[in-house]
């Protein structure tokens, strides 16, 4: 017996994605997706296996989603640094500008822009998780305020 899940319906997924894209455009400006695409051409993206290897080697993992998104679920070991606070927080948290840094977000757009910004700040070994957390195969850790 198969269970009917609302998310499996294309109309539900499509409505959600359209709403999500409208929200991202409103929050980040009308050229947000174009800026993300341009950033991708200037940075290096890695897949989940590459991110696991970077983490195993001690690389920094920075989650640039908003605080509420981070608290609702994040990769274990990730540090939260919202994209808007990156220029101020990065030098305080990421002191070694040659140390490998992976930047993540929900879909890979904000992390691509943030990775490019970190490169502009002088960080030499920055990557972004291609596809964002939607392509991360493991469970996310929830902050205590959000419960089990």
TADA-V336925 format. One record per residue. N is the residue number from 1. PHI is phi as a letter, one per 20 degrees, with the letter a starting at -180 (NA if undefined). PSI is psi in whole degrees, 0 to 359 (none if undefined). D_CENTER is the distance of its C-alpha to the mean C-alpha in whole Angstrom. Layout:
((N PHI PSI D_CENTER) (N PHI PSI D_CENTER))
This chain:
((1 NA 128 36) (2 e 145 33) (3 e 139 31) (4 e 116 30) (5 d 130 26) (6 g 323 25) (7 f 335 22) (8 f 348 24) (9 e 123 26) (10 g 325 25) (11 f 324 26) (12 f 312 23) (13 f 315 20) (14 f 317 21) (15 f 318 22) (16 f 312 19) (17 f 320 17) (18 f 317 19) (19 f 317 19) (20 f 314 15) (21 f 321 15) (22 f 319 18) (23 f 314 16) (24 f 320 13) (25 f 318 16) (26 f 317 18) (27 f 324 16) (28 d 4 15) (29 n 159 18) (30 f 339 20) (31 d 17 18) (32 g 309 15) (33 f 327 14) (34 f 319 17) (35 f 322 15) (36 f 317 12) (37 f 319 14) (38 f 320 16) (39 f 320 14) (40 g 329 13) (41 f 345 17) (42 d 0 17) (43 c 176 14) (44 d 131 14) (45 d 146 11) (46 c 159 12) (47 e 183 12) (48 f 320 12) (49 f 319 15) (50 f 323 15) (51 f 318 12) (52 f 319 15) (53 f 317 17) (54 f 318 15) (55 f 320 15) (56 f 330 18) (57 e 4 20) (58 n 15 18) (59 f 153 15) (60 f 143 13) (61 c 114 10) (62 d 124 8) (63 d 116 5) (64 e 15 6) (65 f 171 6) (66 f 159 10) (67 g 318 12) (68 f 321 13) (69 f 316 10) (70 f 313 10) (71 f 328 13) (72 f 337 14) (73 r 129 12) (74 b 167 10) (75 f 134 10) (76 g 132 13) (77 n 352 14) (78 f 145 10) (79 d 137 11) (80 e 133 10) (81 b 99 10) (82 g 149 10) (83 g 325 10) (84 f 336 13) (85 e 3 14) (86 g 310 13) (87 f 328 16) (88 e 320 18) (89 e 327 16) (90 g 310 15) (91 f 335 19) (92 f 324 20) (93 e 322 17) (94 d 77 17) (95 f 321 21) (96 e 108 21) (97 f 356 20) (98 d 350 21) (99 f 138 19) (100 g 136 16) (101 c 130 12) (102 d 135 9) (103 d 135 6) (104 c 156 3) (105 b 195 1) (106 f 321 5) (107 c 357 6) (108 n 355 5) (109 e 306 7) (110 f 323 6) (111 f 326 5) (112 f 315 8) (113 f 318 10) (114 f 321 9) (115 f 318 10) (116 f 320 13) (117 f 319 14) (118 f 321 14) (119 f 318 16) (120 f 333 18) (121 e 359 18) (122 o 7 20) (123 e 128 17) (124 e 347 19) (125 c 70 17) (126 d 136 13) (127 c 163 11) (128 c 144 7) (129 f 114 7) (130 f 127 9) (131 n 351 8) (132 m 197 5) (133 f 341 6) (134 f 338 9) (135 d 7 11) (136 e 124 10) (137 e 352 14) (138 d 167 15) (139 f 150 15) (140 e 153 13) (141 e 133 15) (142 e 143 16) (143 f 150 17) (144 g 326 21) (145 f 338 21) (146 e 359 20) (147 m 185 22) (148 f none 22))
